[in-house]
Structure formats: C-alpha cells, structure tokens
Amino acid sequence: MKTIQPEKLQEKLEASEKVHMIDVREADEVAKGIIPGAEHIPLGLVEFKYQDLDKTKEYVIICRSGGRSGMACQFLEGQGFDVTNMSGGMLDWQGEVEL
C-alpha cells in the first residue's frame, strides 16, 4: 500500500496540485475539521459508494490516525483504484481545515 506523509500532502495542496482526497472518518469527526477539498465518505459507506469514484484518478485516503484509511485503501485497491494512505491521519495534519 502506498503512503504519503501529511507534510507532503500539504506541500502538494499549497503548490495548487489537483489532489483527490477522501476522508473516511465519521460525521462527528469531520465536523471538527476536514482538509479543504476532501470528499467525505464514511468508512462504512465506502463499499457502497466506490462505484461513484473515477478509476482514472488517484485518491489520497484520510482518517483520524491512518488505520481506517488503510482498510479503505485495501478495499479500493482490490476494486482496481489507485489509492494512497495518508500516514498518521488527521492527528498528524498541521495544515488548514474547514469546519
């Protein structure tokens, strides 16, 4: 499984690179802040919503600490998606968040 450090993701966003991000945390966690531009799909819904995603795009998967996003990455990789897990999750994120 590919991983990206939060700092590297932040650099990409600050350089205005187009990054497709999916936050798999629960709604109450996302209400405390989400990376601007990230799409919210709770982990429990990933298996039902993955058909809406584009297999031609690369996705960075985000959760609180990296565990749930790792599970989402494994599932999505099995469905043929190009995904990268953000190591450390939002606990390690130092960048901007939207409430």
C-alpha positions in Angstrom: 0.0 0.0 0.0 1.3 3.4 -0.9 1.5 6.1 1.8 2.0 9.8 1.9 3.1 11.9 4.9 0.8 14.7 5.9 3.5 17.2 5.2 4.0 16.0 1.7 0.2 16.2 1.0 0.2 19.7 2.4 3.1 20.7 0.1 1.1 19.4 -2.9 -2.0 21.3 -1.9 0.0 24.5 -1.3 1.5 24.1 -4.8 -2.0 24.0 -6.2 -1.7 20.4 -7.4 -5.0 18.7 -8.0 -5.3 16.1 -5.3 -8.4 13.9 -4.9 -8.9 13.2 -1.3 -11.5 11.0 0.5 -12.0 11.4 4.3 -13.4 8.1 5.7 -14.0 9.4 9.3 -17.4 9.5 10.8 -19.6 12.7 10.5 -18.9 13.8 14.1 -15.1 13.7 13.5 -15.4 15.5 10.2 -17.5 18.2 11.9 -14.3 19.1 13.9 -12.4 19.8 10.7 -11.8 18.4 7.2 -9.0 19.2 4.8 -10.4 21.7 2.2 -11.4 19.9 -0.9 -11.7 16.4 0.6 -14.8 14.4 -0.1 -16.4 12.8 3.0 -17.3 9.1 2.6 -17.5 7.3 6.0 -15.6 4.0 6.0 -18.9 2.1 6.4 -20.2 3.5 3.2 -17.1 3.1 1.0 -18.2 -0.4 -0.2 -21.5 1.1 -1.4 -20.2 4.4 -2.8 -17.0 3.3 -4.6 -18.9 2.9 -7.9 -19.2 6.7 -7.9 -15.4 7.2 -7.9 -13.3 7.5 -11.1 -10.7 4.7 -11.6 -8.7 7.1 -13.8 -7.9 9.3 -10.7 -5.5 8.8 -7.9 -7.1 9.2 -4.4 -5.5 10.0 -1.1 -7.5 8.4 1.7 -7.6 10.1 5.1 -8.9 9.2 8.6 -8.1 10.1 12.2 -4.8 8.1 12.6 -4.3 6.1 9.4 -5.9 2.8 10.4 -9.4 3.1 8.9 -7.9 4.8 5.8 -5.6 1.8 5.5 -8.7 -0.5 5.4 -10.3 1.7 2.8 -7.2 1.6 0.7 -7.1 -2.2 0.8 -10.7 -2.4 -0.3 -10.4 0.2 -3.0 -7.1 -1.3 -4.3 -9.0 -4.6 -4.6 -11.6 -2.8 -6.8 -8.8 -1.5 -9.1 -8.4 2.0 -7.7 -5.1 3.9 -7.4 -5.1 4.9 -3.7 -2.6 6.3 -1.2 -3.0 6.2 2.6 -2.2 9.4 4.5 0.1 8.2 7.3 -0.8 9.4 10.8 -4.2 10.8 9.6 -5.7 14.0 10.9 -3.8 13.6 14.2 -0.6 14.5 12.3 -2.2 17.0 9.9 -0.8 20.5 10.5 -2.5 22.3 7.6 -5.7 24.1 7.1 -9.1 22.6 7.9 -12.6 23.5 7.1 -15.3 23.3 9.8 
